[in-house]
């Protein structure tokens, strides 16, 4: 009886691991680029970039104008006005230098905020497909070191869930 119990304890873990493991792949990069939300995000990001570039150009033009005026008039200006204009030019130069990294950070934050719901929608669709098809794991093919030709590609199933052709 003890031998039977020991054999059961030895083989029990093996039967637990013998369950079928279904692994599929989903090309998330391909799907994201086909999602209408992604093209909306790209359009919004292009508009935002254009706004920041326009603002930068205005600041740069103002700097160029003030500097040119200062250089042309500096000989005829009093020392007090000369110092004030130099300070104005330096302040504008500092604003321009600070503007670039601030704009880049704002653009990055906006992109992350717009991309998060797209990722969430994709993740939800992948989860639904995984549950419906009984996949144990769903992997992204870009992260794989090896992929067999007979691997299950669930990309089309996820596209269908998202209404993408």
HELIX and SHEET records of a PDB file:
HELIX    1   1 UNK A    2  UNK A   17  1                                  16    
HELIX    2   2 UNK A   28  UNK A   34  1                                   7    
HELIX    3   3 UNK A   36  UNK A   73  1                                  38    
HELIX    4   4 UNK A   74  UNK A   76  5                                   3    
HELIX    5   5 UNK A   79  UNK A  133  1                                  55    
HELIX    6   6 UNK A  141  UNK A  143  5                                   3    
HELIX    7   7 UNK A  155  UNK A  162  1                                   8    
SHEET    1   A 3 UNK A 137  UNK A 139  0                                        
SHEET    2   A 3 UNK A  23  UNK A  25  1                                        
SHEET    3   A 3 UNK A 152  UNK A 153  1                                        
END                                                                             
